[in-house]
Amino acid sequence: MDAIRRVTVVAWVVGVLGVALTATSLGSLRAGYKLVTVRGESMVPTYDIGDPVLFERIGAQDVRRGDVVLYAAPERYHGKNVVQRVVGVGGDRVVCCAGAAGTADERLVLNGAPLVEPYVRDGVGDGLRQPYEVRVPEGRLFLLGDNRMIARDSRAFVADHGGTVPAGAVIGRVTGDRAVPVLLALLLLLGLVLLVVAVRLAVSARNVRRRPSVLTQWWPQHL
């Protein structure tokens, strides 16, 4: 029975460690990151339909120009979260456009200087041929898709705060650093493995405890 007790104790220890690892790593992943599958073409060529994109959760104060962010604007997109690029932050002046419209020479003008955007599709800075000038209010963001010819972004809502959205609507920013989420995922996997091991140990100990003892007969029963 001492061996059974030891196995039972080990099962409890391994189980508690597995629960702790699983809960901690899963909680950290959920609190710090969000994995999203792209559903539309507004961010082509940077992201295409079906691409998985990992976002790190950030505060409004951490958003910078050029960031690709996931944000919520339910009044504009029917409750769906949107992936777009931050072009202007509070205090910026965004003007469309300089250069020949609909060509690779077309540029947005940010704070008086043409904006170089190597990420936009075909090099076209706007493509819609609808000039606008927006002064981004403090605490808000002007966001555009990288596929400017078809993206339904801040340009479609210029009558509402210049098309801008509150910086607090940002859920997360695209991150290229996968080290931390990969480590958390490995810890989660380890926690699940430990839980399986704990269950197997506990079941084995229970089965041994319930198994009837086998007595060795040292002499014939009729004597």
TORKOL-4160 file (C-alpha; in steps of 0.2 Angstrom, whole numbers, padded with zeros to 4 digits, m for minus):
223
<pt num="1" X="0000" Y="0000" Z="0000"/>
<pt num="2" X="0015" Y="0012" Z="0002"/>
<pt num="3" X="0018" Y="0011" Z="m0016"/>
<pt num="4" X="0000" Y="0015" Z="m0020"/>
<pt num="5" X="0000" Y="0030" Z="m0008"/>
<pt num="6" X="0016" Y="0036" Z="m0016"/>
<pt num="7" X="0008" Y="0035" Z="m0034"/>
<pt num="8" X="m0007" Y="0044" Z="m0027"/>
<pt num="9" X="0003" Y="0058" Z="m0020"/>
<pt num="10" X="0013" Y="0060" Z="m0036"/>
<pt num="11" X="m0003" Y="0060" Z="m0046"/>
<pt num="12" X="m0009" Y="0075" Z="m0035"/>
<pt num="13" X="0007" Y="0085" Z="m0037"/>
<pt num="14" X="0008" Y="0082" Z="m0055"/>
<pt num="15" X="m0011" Y="0087" Z="m0057"/>
<pt num="16" X="m0009" Y="0103" Z="m0047"/>
<pt num="17" X="0006" Y="0108" Z="m0057"/>
<pt num="18" X="m0003" Y="0104" Z="m0073"/>
<pt num="19" X="m0018" Y="0114" Z="m0068"/>
<pt num="20" X="m0007" Y="0129" Z="m0063"/>
<pt num="21" X="0003" Y="0129" Z="m0080"/>
<pt num="22" X="m0012" Y="0127" Z="m0090"/>
<pt num="23" X="m0022" Y="0141" Z="m0082"/>
<pt num="24" X="m0008" Y="0153" Z="m0081"/>
<pt num="25" X="m0002" Y="0150" Z="m0099"/>
<pt num="26" X="m0020" Y="0150" Z="m0106"/>
<pt num="27" X="m0024" Y="0166" Z="m0096"/>
<pt num="28" X="m0008" Y="0175" Z="m0102"/>
<pt num="29" X="m0012" Y="0171" Z="m0120"/>
<pt num="30" X="m0030" Y="0177" Z="m0119"/>
<pt num="31" X="m0025" Y="0193" Z="m0110"/>
<pt num="32" X="m0010" Y="0197" Z="m0120"/>
<pt num="33" X="m0013" Y="0191" Z="m0138"/>
<pt num="34" X="m0027" Y="0188" Z="m0151"/>
<pt num="35" X="m0026" Y="0178" Z="m0167"/>
<pt num="36" X="m0037" Y="0183" Z="m0181"/>
<pt num="37" X="m0040" Y="0176" Z="m0198"/>
<pt num="38" X="m0041" Y="0189" Z="m0212"/>
<pt num="39" X="m0058" Y="0189" Z="m0220"/>
<pt num="40" X="m0057" Y="0203" Z="m0233"/>
<pt num="41" X="m0045" Y="0210" Z="m0246"/>
<pt num="42" X="m0044" Y="0228" Z="m0239"/>
<pt num="43" X="m0026" Y="0224" Z="m0233"/>
<pt num="44" X="m0019" Y="0216" Z="m0248"/>
<pt num="45" X="m0005" Y="0214" Z="m0252"/>
<pt num="46" X="0001" Y="0215" Z="m0234"/>
<pt num="47" X="m0012" Y="0202" Z="m0229"/>
<pt num="48" X="m0023" Y="0191" Z="m0240"/>
<pt num="49" X="m0039" Y="0182" Z="m0236"/>
<pt num="50" X="m0036" Y="0167" Z="m0225"/>
<pt num="51" X="m0020" Y="0174" Z="m0218"/>
<pt num="52" X="m0018" Y="0171" Z="m0199"/>
<pt num="53" X="m0012" Y="0187" Z="m0190"/>
<pt num="54" X="m0006" Y="0188" Z="m0172"/>
<pt num="55" X="m0010" Y="0204" Z="m0162"/>
<pt num="56" X="m0003" Y="0209" Z="m0146"/>
<pt num="57" X="m0015" Y="0218" Z="m0135"/>
<pt num="58" X="m0010" Y="0237" Z="m0132"/>
<pt num="59" X="m0016" Y="0252" Z="m0124"/>
<pt num="60" X="m0022" Y="0268" Z="m0133"/>
<pt num="61" X="m0006" Y="0277" Z="m0128"/>
<pt num="62" X="0005" Y="0264" Z="m0137"/>
<pt num="63" X="m0003" Y="0266" Z="m0154"/>
<pt num="64" X="0009" Y="0273" Z="m0167"/>
<pt num="65" X="0009" Y="0279" Z="m0185"/>
<pt num="66" X="0011" Y="0264" Z="m0197"/>
<pt num="67" X="0005" Y="0251" Z="m0185"/>
<pt num="68" X="m0007" Y="0238" Z="m0192"/>
<pt num="69" X="m0021" Y="0237" Z="m0179"/>
<pt num="70" X="m0036" Y="0227" Z="m0175"/>
<pt num="71" X="m0050" Y="0239" Z="m0168"/>
<pt num="72" X="m0069" Y="0239" Z="m0165"/>
<pt num="73" X="m0081" Y="0251" Z="m0173"/>
<pt num="74" X="m0098" Y="0243" Z="m0172"/>
<pt num="75" X="m0107" Y="0258" Z="m0178"/>
<pt num="76" X="m0098" Y="0257" Z="m0194"/>
<pt num="77" X="m0094" Y="0238" Z="m0197"/>
<pt num="78" X="m0110" Y="0230" Z="m0190"/>
<pt num="79" X="m0101" Y="0224" Z="m0174"/>
<pt num="80" X="m0086" Y="0216" Z="m0183"/>
<pt num="81" X="m0068" Y="0220" Z="m0179"/>
<pt num="82" X="m0057" Y="0228" Z="m0192"/>
<pt num="83" X="m0039" Y="0227" Z="m0197"/>
<pt num="84" X="m0032" Y="0243" Z="m0204"/>
<pt num="85" X="m0016" Y="0253" Z="m0204"/>
<pt num="86" X="m0014" Y="0269" Z="m0193"/>
<pt num="87" X="m0010" Y="0284" Z="m0205"/>
<pt num="88" X="m0013" Y="0298" Z="m0193"/>
<pt num="89" X="m0013" Y="0301" Z="m0175"/>
<pt num="90" X="m0020" Y="0315" Z="m0164"/>
<pt num="91" X="m0014" Y="0332" Z="m0171"/>
<pt num="92" X="m0009" Y="0325" Z="m0188"/>
<pt num="93" X="m0015" Y="0333" Z="m0204"/>
<pt num="94" X="m0019" Y="0321" Z="m0218"/>
<pt num="95" X="m0023" Y="0327" Z="m0236"/>
<pt num="96" X="m0027" Y="0318" Z="m0252"/>
<pt num="97" X="m0017" Y="0319" Z="m0263"/>
<pt num="98" X="m0001" Y="0323" Z="m0272"/>
<pt num="99" X="0004" Y="0316" Z="m0288"/>
<pt num="100" X="m0006" Y="0308" Z="m0303"/>
<pt num="101" X="m0022" Y="0300" Z="m0296"/>
<pt num="102" X="m0024" Y="0282" Z="m0297"/>
<pt num="103" X="m0005" Y="0279" Z="m0301"/>
<pt num="104" X="0010" Y="0274" Z="m0291"/>
<pt num="105" X="0015" Y="0292" Z="m0291"/>
<pt num="106" X="0000" Y="0296" Z="m0280"/>
<pt num="107" X="0004" Y="0301" Z="m0262"/>
<pt num="108" X="m0005" Y="0306" Z="m0246"/>
<pt num="109" X="0002" Y="0321" Z="m0238"/>
<pt num="110" X="0005" Y="0320" Z="m0220"/>
<pt num="111" X="0009" Y="0336" Z="m0210"/>
<pt num="112" X="0014" Y="0344" Z="m0227"/>
<pt num="113" X="0025" Y="0331" Z="m0234"/>
<pt num="114" X="0021" Y="0317" Z="m0246"/>
<pt num="115" X="0020" Y="0300" Z="m0237"/>
<pt num="116" X="0030" Y="0286" Z="m0243"/>
<pt num="117" X="0020" Y="0270" Z="m0242"/>
<pt num="118" X="0029" Y="0254" Z="m0249"/>
<pt num="119" X="0016" Y="0243" Z="m0242"/>
<pt num="120" X="0001" Y="0249" Z="m0252"/>
<pt num="121" X="m0006" Y="0239" Z="m0267"/>
<pt num="122" X="0002" Y="0244" Z="m0284"/>
<pt num="123" X="0010" Y="0260" Z="m0275"/>
<pt num="124" X="m0007" Y="0269" Z="m0276"/>
<pt num="125" X="m0009" Y="0281" Z="m0261"/>
<pt num="126" X="m0028" Y="0283" Z="m0263"/>
<pt num="127" X="m0036" Y="0279" Z="m0280"/>
<pt num="128" X="m0054" Y="0284" Z="m0276"/>
<pt num="129" X="m0052" Y="0302" Z="m0283"/>
<pt num="130" X="m0061" Y="0310" Z="m0268"/>
<pt num="131" X="m0050" Y="0323" Z="m0261"/>
<pt num="132" X="m0051" Y="0326" Z="m0242"/>
<pt num="133" X="m0042" Y="0335" Z="m0229"/>
<pt num="134" X="m0043" Y="0329" Z="m0211"/>
<pt num="135" X="m0035" Y="0336" Z="m0195"/>
<pt num="136" X="m0035" Y="0321" Z="m0183"/>
<pt num="137" X="m0042" Y="0326" Z="m0166"/>
<pt num="138" X="m0032" Y="0322" Z="m0151"/>
<pt num="139" X="m0035" Y="0304" Z="m0144"/>
<pt num="140" X="m0042" Y="0298" Z="m0161"/>
<pt num="141" X="m0034" Y="0289" Z="m0176"/>
<pt num="142" X="m0036" Y="0290" Z="m0195"/>
<pt num="143" X="m0035" Y="0272" Z="m0202"/>
<pt num="144" X="m0034" Y="0266" Z="m0220"/>
<pt num="145" X="m0032" Y="0249" Z="m0228"/>
<pt num="146" X="m0017" Y="0245" Z="m0239"/>
<pt num="147" X="m0028" Y="0241" Z="m0254"/>
<pt num="148" X="m0033" Y="0259" Z="m0256"/>
<pt num="149" X="m0044" Y="0255" Z="m0272"/>
<pt num="150" X="m0057" Y="0245" Z="m0263"/>
<pt num="151" X="m0054" Y="0247" Z="m0244"/>
<pt num="152" X="m0069" Y="0254" Z="m0234"/>
<pt num="153" X="m0059" Y="0264" Z="m0221"/>
<pt num="154" X="m0059" Y="0281" Z="m0213"/>
<pt num="155" X="m0061" Y="0289" Z="m0230"/>
<pt num="156" X="m0079" Y="0282" Z="m0230"/>
<pt num="157" X="m0084" Y="0292" Z="m0214"/>
<pt num="158" X="m0076" Y="0309" Z="m0216"/>
<pt num="159" X="m0092" Y="0317" Z="m0210"/>
<pt num="160" X="m0090" Y="0309" Z="m0193"/>
<pt num="161" X="m0075" Y="0316" Z="m0184"/>
<pt num="162" X="m0065" Y="0316" Z="m0201"/>
<pt num="163" X="m0067" Y="0297" Z="m0202"/>
<pt num="164" X="m0057" Y="0295" Z="m0187"/>
<pt num="165" X="m0060" Y="0282" Z="m0173"/>
<pt num="166" X="m0055" Y="0283" Z="m0154"/>
<pt num="167" X="m0038" Y="0277" Z="m0150"/>
<pt num="168" X="m0046" Y="0267" Z="m0136"/>
<pt num="169" X="m0056" Y="0256" Z="m0149"/>
<pt num="170" X="m0039" Y="0248" Z="m0153"/>
<pt num="171" X="m0039" Y="0230" Z="m0147"/>
<pt num="172" X="m0021" Y="0225" Z="m0153"/>
<pt num="173" X="m0007" Y="0228" Z="m0164"/>
<pt num="174" X="0002" Y="0216" Z="m0176"/>
<pt num="175" X="0017" Y="0209" Z="m0168"/>
<pt num="176" X="0031" Y="0200" Z="m0177"/>
<pt num="177" X="0039" Y="0194" Z="m0161"/>
<pt num="178" X="0032" Y="0176" Z="m0159"/>
<pt num="179" X="0044" Y="0171" Z="m0145"/>
<pt num="180" X="0033" Y="0175" Z="m0130"/>
<pt num="181" X="0017" Y="0167" Z="m0137"/>
<pt num="182" X="0026" Y="0152" Z="m0143"/>
<pt num="183" X="0033" Y="0150" Z="m0126"/>
<pt num="184" X="0016" Y="0152" Z="m0118"/>
<pt num="185" X="0009" Y="0139" Z="m0130"/>
<pt num="186" X="0023" Y="0126" Z="m0126"/>
<pt num="187" X="0019" Y="0129" Z="m0107"/>
<pt num="188" X="0001" Y="0126" Z="m0111"/>
<pt num="189" X="0005" Y="0110" Z="m0120"/>
<pt num="190" X="0016" Y="0105" Z="m0105"/>
<pt num="191" X="0002" Y="0108" Z="m0093"/>
<pt num="192" X="m0010" Y="0098" Z="m0103"/>
<pt num="193" X="0002" Y="0083" Z="m0104"/>
<pt num="194" X="0005" Y="0084" Z="m0085"/>
<pt num="195" X="m0014" Y="0083" Z="m0083"/>
<pt num="196" X="m0015" Y="0068" Z="m0094"/>
<pt num="197" X="m0001" Y="0060" Z="m0084"/>
<pt num="198" X="m0009" Y="0064" Z="m0067"/>
<pt num="199" X="m0026" Y="0056" Z="m0073"/>
<pt num="200" X="m0017" Y="0040" Z="m0079"/>
<pt num="201" X="m0007" Y="0039" Z="m0062"/>
<pt num="202" X="m0023" Y="0041" Z="m0052"/>
<pt num="203" X="m0033" Y="0028" Z="m0062"/>
<pt num="204" X="m0019" Y="0016" Z="m0061"/>
<pt num="205" X="m0018" Y="0018" Z="m0042"/>
<pt num="206" X="m0036" Y="0016" Z="m0040"/>
<pt num="207" X="m0036" Y="0000" Z="m0050"/>
<pt num="208" X="m0022" Y="m0007" Z="m0040"/>
<pt num="209" X="m0031" Y="m0003" Z="m0024"/>
<pt num="210" X="m0047" Y="m0011" Z="m0030"/>
<pt num="211" X="m0039" Y="m0027" Z="m0036"/>
<pt num="212" X="m0041" Y="m0042" Z="m0024"/>
<pt num="213" X="m0025" Y="m0048" Z="m0016"/>
<pt num="214" X="m0018" Y="m0064" Z="m0022"/>
<pt num="215" X="m0013" Y="m0076" Z="m0007"/>
<pt num="216" X="0000" Y="m0089" Z="m0011"/>
<pt num="217" X="m0004" Y="m0106" Z="m0005"/>
<pt num="218" X="0011" Y="m0114" Z="0003"/>
<pt num="219" X="0002" Y="m0131" Z="0007"/>
<pt num="220" X="m0013" Y="m0140" Z="0001"/>
<pt num="221" X="m0029" Y="m0134" Z="0008"/>
<pt num="222" X="m0035" Y="m0152" Z="0014"/>
<pt num="223" X="m0020" Y="m0153" Z="0027"/>
